[in-house]
Amino acid sequence: MPEAYQGLLKASTAAWEFFEKQAGSYRKAAIWWNTSAKKEETRRTGVALAFWNERLRTAVN
């Protein structure tokens, strides 16, 4: 994962911990999904979506 995006994800301890707990195949797919976006805005939104995905899982469980 590019350092810039890793920094954004690490800004939320909960999101980073969630990401680190996932299987390698999940992390690889999430990184590809994020970095393959054409626009920088979309790539940054992808990082934000990963954070909210984690928050929703926590709220449901």
N, CA, C and O atoms as a GROMACS GRO file, in nm:
protein
  244
    1MET      N    1   0.085  -0.116   0.000
    1MET     CA    2   0.000   0.000   0.000
    1MET      C    3   0.090   0.123   0.000
    1MET      O    4   0.184   0.130   0.079
    2PRO      N    5   0.062   0.220  -0.087
    2PRO     CA    6   0.141   0.343  -0.087
    2PRO      C    7   0.137   0.410   0.051
    2PRO      O    8   0.034   0.410   0.119
    3GLU      N    9   0.249   0.467   0.089
    3GLU     CA   10   0.260   0.526   0.223
    3GLU      C   11   0.154   0.632   0.251
    3GLU      O   12   0.105   0.642   0.363
    4ALA      N   13   0.118   0.711   0.152
    4ALA     CA   14   0.018   0.816   0.173
    4ALA      C   15  -0.115   0.757   0.219
    4ALA      O   16  -0.179   0.811   0.309
    5TYR      N   17  -0.156   0.649   0.158
    5TYR     CA   18  -0.283   0.586   0.193
    5TYR      C   19  -0.272   0.508   0.324
    5TYR      O   20  -0.366   0.501   0.403
    6GLN      N   21  -0.156   0.452   0.346
    6GLN     CA   22  -0.134   0.382   0.471
    6GLN      C   23  -0.145   0.480   0.588
    6GLN      O   24  -0.201   0.446   0.692
    7GLY      N   25  -0.092   0.599   0.570
    7GLY     CA   26  -0.102   0.702   0.672
    7GLY      C   27  -0.246   0.741   0.700
    7GLY      O   28  -0.284   0.762   0.815
    8LEU      N   29  -0.326   0.750   0.595
    8LEU     CA   30  -0.468   0.783   0.612
    8LEU      C   31  -0.540   0.673   0.690
    8LEU      O   32  -0.623   0.702   0.777
    9LEU      N   33  -0.509   0.550   0.658
    9LEU     CA   34  -0.574   0.439   0.726
    9LEU      C   35  -0.527   0.429   0.871
    9LEU      O   36  -0.607   0.401   0.961
   10LYS      N   37  -0.398   0.452   0.893
   10LYS     CA   38  -0.344   0.445   1.029
   10LYS      C   39  -0.394   0.560   1.117
   10LYS      O   40  -0.384   0.552   1.239
   11ALA      N   41  -0.447   0.664   1.056
   11ALA     CA   42  -0.499   0.776   1.133
   11ALA      C   43  -0.614   0.731   1.223
   11ALA      O   44  -0.642   0.793   1.326
   12SER      N   45  -0.680   0.625   1.184
   12SER     CA   46  -0.785   0.566   1.267
   12SER      C   47  -0.731   0.433   1.320
   12SER      O   48  -0.716   0.336   1.246
   13THR      N   49  -0.702   0.430   1.448
   13THR     CA   50  -0.649   0.308   1.509
   13THR      C   51  -0.742   0.190   1.486
   13THR      O   52  -0.697   0.079   1.456
   14ALA      N   53  -0.872   0.212   1.501
   14ALA     CA   54  -0.969   0.104   1.484
   14ALA      C   55  -0.967   0.050   1.341
   14ALA      O   56  -0.969  -0.071   1.319
   15ALA      N   57  -0.963   0.140   1.243
   15ALA     CA   58  -0.962   0.097   1.103
   15ALA      C   59  -0.834   0.021   1.072
   15ALA      O   60  -0.837  -0.080   1.002
   16TRP      N   61  -0.721   0.070   1.123
   16TRP     CA   62  -0.592   0.003   1.096
   16TRP      C   63  -0.591  -0.135   1.161
   16TRP      O   64  -0.547  -0.232   1.098
   17GLU      N   65  -0.638  -0.146   1.284
   17GLU     CA   66  -0.641  -0.275   1.351
   17GLU      C   67  -0.733  -0.372   1.277
   17GLU      O   68  -0.700  -0.490   1.262
   18PHE      N   69  -0.847  -0.323   1.231
   18PHE     CA   70  -0.938  -0.407   1.154
   18PHE      C   71  -0.869  -0.456   1.027
   18PHE      O   72  -0.874  -0.575   0.995
   19PHE      N   73  -0.804  -0.365   0.955
   19PHE     CA   74  -0.736  -0.399   0.831
   19PHE      C   75  -0.627  -0.503   0.856
   19PHE      O   76  -0.616  -0.600   0.781
   20GLU      N   77  -0.549  -0.486   0.961
   20GLU     CA   78  -0.440  -0.577   0.993
   20GLU      C   79  -0.490  -0.716   1.031
   20GLU      O   80  -0.418  -0.814   1.010
   21LYS      N   81  -0.609  -0.727   1.087
   21LYS     CA   82  -0.665  -0.856   1.128
   21LYS      C   83  -0.720  -0.937   1.012
   21LYS      O   84  -0.745  -1.057   1.026
   22GLN      N   85  -0.741  -0.873   0.898
   22GLN     CA   86  -0.801  -0.941   0.784
   22GLN      C   87  -0.701  -1.033   0.715
   22GLN      O   88  -0.580  -1.014   0.725
   23ALA      N   89  -0.755  -1.130   0.645
   23ALA     CA   90  -0.672  -1.223   0.569
   23ALA      C   91  -0.596  -1.148   0.461
   23ALA      O   92  -0.638  -1.043   0.415
   24GLY      N   93  -0.484  -1.203   0.423
   24GLY     CA   94  -0.401  -1.141   0.320
   24GLY      C   95  -0.478  -1.118   0.190
   24GLY      O   96  -0.456  -1.017   0.122
   25SER      N   97  -0.567  -1.210   0.156
   25SER     CA   98  -0.644  -1.195   0.033
   25SER      C   99  -0.738  -1.074   0.041
   25SER      O  100  -0.758  -1.004  -0.058
   26TYR      N  101  -0.795  -1.050   0.160
   26TYR     CA  102  -0.880  -0.932   0.179
   26TYR      C  103  -0.798  -0.805   0.166
   26TYR      O  104  -0.838  -0.711   0.097
   27ARG      N  105  -0.683  -0.801   0.233
   27ARG     CA  106  -0.598  -0.681   0.227
   27ARG      C  107  -0.552  -0.654   0.085
   27ARG      O  108  -0.551  -0.539   0.040
   28LYS      N  109  -0.514  -0.760   0.015
   28LYS     CA  110  -0.468  -0.742  -0.123
   28LYS      C  111  -0.580  -0.685  -0.210
   28LYS      O  112  -0.556  -0.594  -0.289
   29ALA      N  113  -0.701  -0.738  -0.196
   29ALA     CA  114  -0.814  -0.689  -0.275
   29ALA      C  115  -0.848  -0.545  -0.238
   29ALA      O  116  -0.877  -0.464  -0.326
   30ALA      N  117  -0.845  -0.513  -0.109
   30ALA     CA  118  -0.877  -0.377  -0.064
   30ALA      C  119  -0.774  -0.277  -0.116
   30ALA      O  120  -0.810  -0.168  -0.160
   31ILE      N  121  -0.648  -0.316  -0.112
   31ILE     CA  122  -0.542  -0.227  -0.162
   31ILE      C  123  -0.558  -0.208  -0.312
   31ILE      O  124  -0.548  -0.096  -0.361
   32TRP      N  125  -0.582  -0.316  -0.385
   32TRP     CA  126  -0.600  -0.305  -0.530
   32TRP      C  127  -0.719  -0.216  -0.562
   32TRP      O  128  -0.711  -0.128  -0.648
   33TRP      N  129  -0.829  -0.240  -0.493
   33TRP     CA  130  -0.950  -0.161  -0.517
   33TRP      C  131  -0.923  -0.014  -0.497
   33TRP      O  132  -0.968   0.070  -0.576
   34ASN      N  133  -0.850   0.019  -0.393
   34ASN     CA  134  -0.821   0.158  -0.362
   34ASN      C  135  -0.724   0.221  -0.462
   34ASN      O  136  -0.748   0.330  -0.513
   35THR      N  137  -0.614   0.152  -0.490
   35THR     CA  138  -0.509   0.211  -0.573
   35THR      C  139  -0.541   0.206  -0.722
   35THR      O  140  -0.475   0.275  -0.800
   36SER      N  141  -0.638   0.127  -0.763
   36SER     CA  142  -0.670   0.119  -0.906
   36SER      C  143  -0.767   0.227  -0.952
   36SER      O  144  -0.793   0.240  -1.072
   37ALA      N  145  -0.821   0.303  -0.860
   37ALA     CA  146  -0.913   0.410  -0.898
   37ALA      C  147  -0.841   0.514  -0.985
   37ALA      O  148  -0.723   0.540  -0.964
   38LYS      N  149  -0.910   0.571  -1.080
   38LYS     CA  150  -0.848   0.665  -1.173
   38LYS      C  151  -0.821   0.801  -1.111
   38LYS      O  152  -0.721   0.865  -1.142
   39LYS      N  153  -0.910   0.844  -1.023
   39LYS     CA  154  -0.896   0.978  -0.966
   39LYS      C  155  -0.844   0.971  -0.822
   39LYS      O  156  -0.880   0.881  -0.746
   40GLU      N  157  -0.760   1.067  -0.788
   40GLU     CA  158  -0.707   1.075  -0.652
   40GLU      C  159  -0.821   1.088  -0.550
   40GLU      O  160  -0.817   1.026  -0.443
   41GLU      N  161  -0.921   1.167  -0.583
   41GLU     CA  162  -1.035   1.186  -0.493
   41GLU      C  163  -1.102   1.052  -0.462
   41GLU      O  164  -1.140   1.026  -0.347
   42THR      N  165  -1.117   0.969  -0.563
   42THR     CA  166  -1.179   0.838  -0.545
   42THR      C  167  -1.091   0.749  -0.458
   42THR      O  168  -1.142   0.676  -0.372
   43ARG      N  169  -0.960   0.754  -0.480
   43ARG     CA  170  -0.869   0.673  -0.399
   43ARG      C  171  -0.878   0.713  -0.253
   43ARG      O  172  -0.880   0.626  -0.165
   44ARG      N  173  -0.882   0.842  -0.226
   44ARG     CA  174  -0.893   0.888  -0.086
   44ARG      C  175  -1.029   0.851  -0.027
   44ARG      O  176  -1.039   0.820   0.092
   45THR      N  177  -1.134   0.854  -0.108
   45THR     CA  178  -1.266   0.814  -0.062
   45THR      C  179  -1.265   0.666  -0.027
   45THR      O  180  -1.330   0.624   0.069
   46GLY      N  181  -1.193   0.587  -0.104
   46GLY     CA  182  -1.183   0.443  -0.076
   46GLY      C  183  -1.125   0.417   0.062
   46GLY      O  184  -1.171   0.328   0.133
   47VAL      N  185  -1.024   0.494   0.099
   47VAL     CA  186  -0.966   0.480   0.232
   47VAL      C  187  -1.071   0.515   0.336
   47VAL      O  188  -1.083   0.448   0.439
   48ALA      N  189  -1.147   0.621   0.310
   48ALA     CA  190  -1.253   0.661   0.402
   48ALA      C  191  -1.359   0.552   0.412
   48ALA      O  192  -1.409   0.525   0.521
   49LEU      N  193  -1.394   0.490   0.300
   49LEU     CA  194  -1.494   0.384   0.302
   49LEU      C  195  -1.447   0.264   0.384
   49LEU      O  196  -1.526   0.201   0.453
   50ALA      N  197  -1.319   0.233   0.375
   50ALA     CA  198  -1.265   0.124   0.455
   50ALA      C  199  -1.283   0.152   0.603
   50ALA      O  200  -1.315   0.063   0.682
   51PHE      N  201  -1.261   0.277   0.641
   51PHE     CA  202  -1.279   0.316   0.781
   51PHE      C  203  -1.425   0.300   0.823
   51PHE      O  204  -1.453   0.243   0.928
   52TRP      N  205  -1.518   0.350   0.741
   52TRP     CA  206  -1.659   0.342   0.778
   52TRP      C  207  -1.709   0.199   0.775
   52TRP      O  208  -1.797   0.164   0.854
   53ASN      N  209  -1.656   0.117   0.688
   53ASN     CA  210  -1.692  -0.024   0.685
   53ASN      C  211  -1.658  -0.087   0.819
   53ASN      O  212  -1.738  -0.164   0.873
   54GLU      N  213  -1.543  -0.056   0.873
   54GLU     CA  214  -1.502  -0.109   1.002
   54GLU      C  215  -1.594  -0.057   1.112
   54GLU      O  216  -1.634  -0.134   1.201
   55ARG      N  217  -1.628   0.071   1.108
   55ARG     CA  218  -1.714   0.131   1.210
   55ARG      C  219  -1.853   0.063   1.209
   55ARG      O  220  -1.910   0.037   1.315
   56LEU      N  221  -1.904   0.036   1.092
   56LEU     CA  222  -2.036  -0.028   1.083
   56LEU      C  223  -2.032  -0.170   1.137
   56LEU      O  224  -2.125  -0.213   1.205
   57ARG      N  225  -1.927  -0.242   1.108
   57ARG     CA  226  -1.914  -0.379   1.160
   57ARG      C  227  -1.910  -0.376   1.312
   57ARG      O  228  -1.973  -0.461   1.378
   58THR      N  229  -1.839  -0.281   1.369
   58THR     CA  230  -1.828  -0.271   1.514
   58THR      C  231  -1.965  -0.238   1.574
   58THR      O  232  -2.002  -0.295   1.677
   59ALA      N  233  -2.038  -0.150   1.512
   59ALA     CA  234  -2.169  -0.109   1.563
   59ALA      C  235  -2.269  -0.225   1.558
   59ALA      O  236  -2.352  -0.238   1.648
   60VAL      N  237  -2.261  -0.307   1.456
   60VAL     CA  238  -2.354  -0.418   1.440
   60VAL      C  239  -2.324  -0.529   1.538
   60VAL      O  240  -2.416  -0.591   1.592
   61ASN      N  241  -2.197  -0.554   1.561
   61ASN     CA  242  -2.158  -0.664   1.651
   61ASN      C  243  -2.159  -0.611   1.789
   61ASN      O  244  -2.130  -0.685   1.883
   0.00000   0.00000   0.00000
